[in-house]
Amino acid sequence: MKKALAVLMLAAMILSTGCGNQAQDAAKDAQQKVEQTADAAKDKANQAADDAAKKADEMKSDAAAKVDEAKDAANQAADDVAKKADEMKSDAAAKVDEMATDMTSIMNERVIALNGLMPGASVEDVQAMFGEATKVEGNEMTFADGLKVVFDGAKKVKSISTVVDTFETPEGMYVGASEYSLNDNCGPADSVRKIANGAEYEYNSGDKKSIVVYKAENGIITEITCTLK
């Protein structure tokens, strides 16, 4: 009996020892699997971080490239605008020079006349152009449509004047035209005299032998007089 009990106890001890070893083995396996899982998770996390960093670098590169493209486009646009502005300035300067040249030419070649009649013409020239005078007072003759002509002692036209819109100067100016159109059509006056309600604008002929005076009142030309100096 005692021998059987001893056998049983020995068997129990052996069994207990075997179970303990299995538990330890199981624990080791579990720990190993946890470590493997953790390592795998770390690897995935590291890979994800690397991928994210790579993607971020790519996005930064793309963004930098787009910024550079935008800068290049802006610089090109600025260059184009500057070039266009320079071209416009050059064109404007050329036009100003051209206008100045034209105006200088006009001033140098200006002819003083009313409907083609110039100071210095003879009585016969006047009559051939306008017929017989309707009124004669000394050396002053008045012709149809209100043209007044004054002759000098040699019977040459000293001055021609009108206060009606029938007659024009070579520049196309006439009584009734705007005072402000003088500068556009005739250029700057050689002299300006202030009068009541306006001014008188004087222009010399190209040969400096005669002048034309435009009398303007309240913004309107009211009289034109061409005179031999």
ChimeraX attribute file (.defattr): number of C-alpha atoms within 10 A of each C-alpha:
attribute: neighborCount
match mode: 1-to-1
recipient: residues
	/A:1	6
	/A:2	7
	/A:3	7
	/A:4	9
	/A:5	10
	/A:6	11
	/A:7	12
	/A:8	12
	/A:9	11
	/A:10	12
	/A:11	12
	/A:12	12
	/A:13	12
	/A:14	12
	/A:15	12
	/A:16	11
	/A:17	11
	/A:18	12
	/A:19	12
	/A:20	12
	/A:21	12
	/A:22	11
	/A:23	11
	/A:24	12
	/A:25	12
	/A:26	12
	/A:27	12
	/A:28	12
	/A:29	12
	/A:30	12
	/A:31	12
	/A:32	12
	/A:33	12
	/A:34	12
	/A:35	12
	/A:36	12
	/A:37	12
	/A:38	12
	/A:39	12
	/A:40	12
	/A:41	12
	/A:42	12
	/A:43	12
	/A:44	12
	/A:45	12
	/A:46	12
	/A:47	12
	/A:48	12
	/A:49	12
	/A:50	12
	/A:51	12
	/A:52	12
	/A:53	12
	/A:54	12
	/A:55	12
	/A:56	12
	/A:57	12
	/A:58	12
	/A:59	12
	/A:60	12
	/A:61	12
	/A:62	12
	/A:63	12
	/A:64	12
	/A:65	12
	/A:66	12
	/A:67	12
	/A:68	12
	/A:69	12
	/A:70	12
	/A:71	12
	/A:72	12
	/A:73	12
	/A:74	12
	/A:75	12
	/A:76	12
	/A:77	12
	/A:78	12
	/A:79	12
	/A:80	12
	/A:81	12
	/A:82	12
	/A:83	12
	/A:84	12
	/A:85	12
	/A:86	12
	/A:87	12
	/A:88	12
	/A:89	12
	/A:90	12
	/A:91	12
	/A:92	12
	/A:93	12
	/A:94	12
	/A:95	12
	/A:96	12
	/A:97	12
	/A:98	12
	/A:99	12
	/A:100	13
	/A:101	12
	/A:102	12
	/A:103	18
	/A:104	14
	/A:105	12
	/A:106	17
	/A:107	20
	/A:108	14
	/A:109	12
	/A:110	21
	/A:111	22
	/A:112	29
	/A:113	24
	/A:114	24
	/A:115	13
	/A:116	13
	/A:117	19
	/A:118	22
	/A:119	25
	/A:120	20
	/A:121	15
	/A:122	18
	/A:123	18
	/A:124	13
	/A:125	15
	/A:126	18
	/A:127	12
	/A:128	10
	/A:129	12
	/A:130	14
	/A:131	12
	/A:132	16
	/A:133	16
	/A:134	12
	/A:135	12
	/A:136	14
	/A:137	8
	/A:138	8
	/A:139	14
	/A:140	17
	/A:141	18
	/A:142	19
	/A:143	17
	/A:144	12
	/A:145	14
	/A:146	15
	/A:147	19
	/A:148	19
	/A:149	26
	/A:150	21
	/A:151	20
	/A:152	14
	/A:153	8
	/A:154	10
	/A:155	14
	/A:156	20
	/A:157	25
	/A:158	23
	/A:159	24
	/A:160	25
	/A:161	22
	/A:162	22
	/A:163	19
	/A:164	17
	/A:165	17
	/A:166	14
	/A:167	20
	/A:168	17
	/A:169	20
	/A:170	15
	/A:171	15
	/A:172	13
	/A:173	21
	/A:174	23
	/A:175	22
	/A:176	16
	/A:177	16
	/A:178	16
	/A:179	22
	/A:180	12
	/A:181	14
	/A:182	18
	/A:183	11
	/A:184	10
	/A:185	14
	/A:186	17
	/A:187	15
	/A:188	15
	/A:189	16
	/A:190	11
	/A:191	11
	/A:192	15
	/A:193	10
	/A:194	11
	/A:195	11
	/A:196	8
	/A:197	9
	/A:198	16
	/A:199	18
	/A:200	20
	/A:201	22
	/A:202	18
	/A:203	22
	/A:204	22
	/A:205	19
	/A:206	17
	/A:207	13
	/A:208	14
	/A:209	14
	/A:210	22
	/A:211	23
	/A:212	25
	/A:213	20
	/A:214	25
	/A:215	24
	/A:216	25
	/A:217	17
	/A:218	12
	/A:219	16
	/A:220	18
	/A:221	27
	/A:222	20
	/A:223	19
	/A:224	25
	/A:225	21
	/A:226	28
	/A:227	22
	/A:228	19
	/A:229	12
